[in-house]
Amino acid sequence: MACLSSRFPYGQRITTDALVRVGKAETFLHAHGFRVVRVRDHAGIARIEITPVEMAKFMEIREEVLAKFKELGFSYITLDLQGFRSGSMDEVRA
């Protein structure tokens, strides 16, 4: 599994709390049967990447995800409609 620090944009300060939050968010989704998961942290906004074939399944537990991610401290929770892409944090660099 890739290092959790890869879940943050370049230049964003990475704290231990943020790493733990992302780790717990990904563990939660894995526990619900999602095999390929990345939770990208954009200054407290969760951008969830899963495979496109699992998006319908994700919508079935949407309320559970919202509650858990809010509990973890994310201010907004989003689903990336492009799906999982390794290296997606490299796509847009300021």
C-alpha positions as MATLAB code, in Angstrom:
seq = 'MACLSSRFPYGQRITTDALVRVGKAETFLHAHGFRVVRVRDHAGIARIEITPVEMAKFMEIREEVLAKFKELGFSYITLDLQGFRSGSMDEVRA';
ca = [
       0.000    0.000    0.000;
       1.298    3.408   -0.915;
       2.470    5.696    1.848;
      -0.404    7.671    3.388;
       1.477   10.919    2.784;
       0.680   10.450   -0.923;
      -2.959   11.259   -0.057;
      -2.153   14.961    0.368;
      -1.474   17.650   -2.244;
       2.028   19.023   -2.591;
       2.584   21.914   -0.233;
      -0.154   20.941    2.221;
       1.116   20.534    5.767;
       0.739   16.900    6.821;
       0.069   16.268   10.493;
      -0.074   13.037   12.442;
      -3.792   13.677   13.043;
      -4.409   14.049    9.306;
      -2.521   10.819    8.539;
      -4.527    8.952   11.174;
      -7.798   10.412    9.827;
      -7.023    9.278    6.270;
      -5.937    5.844    7.505;
      -9.144    5.383    9.479;
     -11.251    6.563    6.536;
      -9.613    4.050    4.193;
      -9.888    1.263    6.770;
     -13.619    2.025    7.108;
     -14.129    1.689    3.346;
     -12.035   -1.498    3.166;
     -14.175   -2.952    5.975;
     -17.221   -2.337    3.760;
     -15.708   -4.462    0.999;
     -14.059   -1.868   -1.225;
     -10.822   -3.352   -2.477;
      -9.126   -0.395   -4.139;
      -9.529    2.793   -2.106;
      -7.787    6.124   -1.788;
      -9.024    8.928    0.429;
      -7.311   12.110   -0.718;
      -7.242   14.915    1.863;
      -7.559   18.409    0.422;
      -7.285   20.575    3.555;
     -10.051   18.663    5.328;
     -12.074   17.811    2.230;
     -12.151   14.066    1.540;
     -11.945   13.087   -2.132;
     -12.724    9.377   -2.297;
     -11.355    7.315   -5.170;
     -12.754    3.834   -5.746;
     -13.123    1.782   -8.912;
     -15.994    2.911  -11.147;
     -17.634   -0.524  -10.946;
     -18.014   -0.083   -7.165;
     -19.647    3.362   -7.282;
     -23.213    2.008   -7.193;
     -22.278   -0.053   -4.129;
     -20.785    3.079   -2.561;
     -24.047    4.982   -3.006;
     -25.844    2.273   -1.029;
     -23.783    3.164    2.064;
     -23.514    6.883    1.349;
     -25.158    7.982    4.612;
     -22.886    5.696    6.635;
     -19.834    7.121    4.876;
     -20.982   10.690    5.494;
     -21.534   10.034    9.194;
     -18.171    8.286    9.652;
     -16.139   10.813    7.691;
     -17.781   13.726    9.547;
     -16.979   11.933   12.811;
     -13.355   11.679   11.640;
     -13.259   15.429   11.069;
     -13.691   15.904    7.331;
     -15.664   19.054    6.534;
     -16.828   17.874    3.088;
     -16.909   14.419    1.539;
     -16.720   13.900   -2.228;
     -16.637   10.912   -4.580;
     -14.230   11.336   -7.492;
     -16.260   10.379  -10.562;
     -13.119    9.498  -12.510;
     -12.509    6.689  -10.050;
      -9.253    5.388   -8.656;
      -6.107    6.498  -10.448;
      -2.663    5.825   -9.084;
      -0.790    9.115   -8.927;
      -3.876   11.304   -9.215;
      -2.284   13.851   -6.867;
       0.320   14.425   -9.604;
      -2.295   15.366  -12.216;
      -2.610   18.984  -11.093;
       0.464   20.675   -9.704;
       0.611   24.351   -8.887;
];
